[in-house]
Amino acid sequence: MTQLYYIYLALLLGVSLMGWHRYRLFDKASRVVSLLITATFIAESIAFYAGRVYQNNMPVYSIFNILQLMLLCLYFNYSIDVFINRHIGAWLAVLVLVLGIGNISFLQPLDQFNSYFLIFESVLVIFLCIFAYTRLLFTVEDLRLTTYPHFWFLSIGFAFWSFTLVNWAMYDYFIEQLHGNTHLVNLFIVFINLLTYSGTGIVFYLYPNMIKKQ
């Protein structure tokens, strides 16, 4: 598991560097994705260290999940047409910050797993992905989905957060069915993360060719 996690961190670092290499070519929404990948690498590295040294990395994830969702809201702020002029995504980011602090203060403290916030995050991102799909299909003429970077970002995000929702909403059930063996569940989570960030890295790599074909 430790070796697999090293591979995961190496992948995040590689995708982050690819994002910064392509940064000038990116539109605003894609730049937010690049920032999100870098923030994820930093958070996962700190969490790995905290878990090894302090045996508790929950505070890292509690704080990062709020930052993560705020960045995702900003991504949608720049990628959904009706959000741009009204700054709806930015206002959502502010709301997320308030709710995140409220969750830590009154429901699930920093040293506990913030499952409530993760479920809320998953539902919100899935809803925003579906709404973004709808806006793309009904407002953009002659759109080539297969060469449109945001179609792939949305597809990767939708798949990842759908899995996340099912996983954390039914985590206790899965553990019960596996007779308390958390290793298999955690292994599957890392595997899904590897697929997610590999897909994002491929989009970053192919980004110049994609925008040429639009």
N, C-alpha and C positions, 0 to 999 in steps of 0.2 A: 504493500500500500504506500509506503514511504517513497519507493522508487517511482511509482506511478504518479505520485504527487509532484516529484521533481520534474517529471516529464510535463505535467500540467503547467507548472510554473514556467518552465522553459518555453512552452508553447505560447503562454500569455506574453512573455517577454518578446518573443519573435513577432507575434501579431502586433504588439504595441509598437515595436520598431518599424514594422512595415507601415503602420498607420501614420507614423511621423514622417516616414520617407515619402508617402503620398500626400501629405497634409496640404500642400499648396494646390493640388488638383481637386481636393474635396470641396463640396458645397458645405454650408453651415451645419446641416444635419449630419453629414458624414463626419465632420470634424468632431461633433459631439460624441459619435460612436468611438472615434479614436481616443478621445479623452476618457471615455468610459472604460475602454480596454486597459489603458494605462492605470487608471484608478483601481481597476480590478486586480491587476498584477501587484500593485503596491499593497492593497488590502490583504490579498491572499498570502503574500510573503510575510507580512506582519502577523497574520493569523497563524501561519505555520510556525513561526518563531514563538509566539505566545503560547501556542498549544504544547510545544516541546518543553519550554522553560517554565511556564506558569501553570500548565495543565488546564488552562481555561482561555479560550479565544472568543468567547461569546461577546465581550464588549467591542471587539474589533468588528464583528459582523453586525452587531446592533447599530453601530454608527455608520458603517459602510452601506448597509441596506437602505438607509435614509438617503445618503448621497447618491447611491445607485439609481433609486427611483426618481430623484430630482433631475439627474442627468437624462434619464429616459424621457421624462416630461419635456425637457428642453429639446430632445431629439424630435419629438412629435410637434413641438412648437414650431420647428423649422421645416418639417416635412409634410404637415397637413395644411392645405391651402387656407382653410377657414380659421386656422389657429394663428397664422402669421401676423395678420394686421391687428388682431385683437389680443395677442399675447396670451392666449388661453393656456398654452403649455407652461409659460412662466408663472402664471397664477396657480396652476396645478402644483408646480414645484414648491411654491410658498405653502400651499395647503398641506403638501406631503411633509414638509419640515415641521409644521405645527402638529400634525397627527403623529409623526414619528417621535417627537419630543414628549407628547402626551402619552403615547404607549409606554415609553421608557419610564416616565415619571409615575404613572398610575397603574399600569397593568403588568408589564414585563420588564423588570429592571435590567440594567446593562449586563449583569452576570448571568442572565437567563436567556434561553433561546427565544427569540422574538417571532414565534410562529404566527401570531395574529397579524403582525405587520407584513410578513412574507405572503400570507394568503391575500391580504388586501393588495399588495404590490402585484401579485400574479393576476388577480381579477382585473385590476385597472389597466395593466399593460396589454392583456388579451383584448379587452374592450377597445383600447386605442388602436391596436393592430387591425382589428376588424373594421373600425371606422376609417382608418387610413387606407385599407384595401378598397373600401367602398368609394372613397373620394378619388382614388387613382382610376378606378374602372369607369366612373361616370363623368369625370371632368377632364381627363387627359385624352386627346384624340391621337390616333396612330401610335399608341404607346407599345413599345416592344418590351414586354415584361421580362423576358429571359436575359435581356441586356440592360435592364434598369436596376442599378445598385440597390435602390430602396425597396424594390420588390423582394430582393434577397434578404436584406436586413430585416424586413418585416416578417418574412417567412421563417427565418432562423429564430427571431425573437418570439414569434407566435408558438413555434414548436417547443422552444426552451421553457417558456413561462407556462405553457399548458402542462408540460411534464412537472414543473415545479409546483404548480397548484395541486395536481393529483398526489404528488409525493408527500407534501407537507400536510395536506388535508387528511391523508390516510396513512400517515407515517406510523402511528401506533398500531394500526391494523396490519401493516406490512411486517412490523417487528414481531407482532404476535404470531403471524403465520410462519415466520422464519424462526420461531422459538427463541426470540431475543437476540438473534444473530444480526447485529447492526453492521457487521463488516460487509455483508453482501449489498445492503442498501447503500452504504457509503461508497462502495466500489462502483455501483451503478450510477450514482450521482456524479462521481468524477468522470466516468465514461461519457455521460451526457454532456458534461462541461467540455470535455476534449472535442467532441463532435461539434458543439456550438462554436467554440472559438476557432477550430480548424476551418469551419465554414466561413466565419467572419474574415479570417486571414486570406482565404481564397478570393473573397469579394474585394478585399483591399488590393490584392495582387492583380486582379483582372480589371480593376476600376478604370485605368486609362483606356483600355480597349472597349469597355462598356460604354463610356460616355462618347466615344467616337462613333459608335453604331446607333446612337439615339437620333 
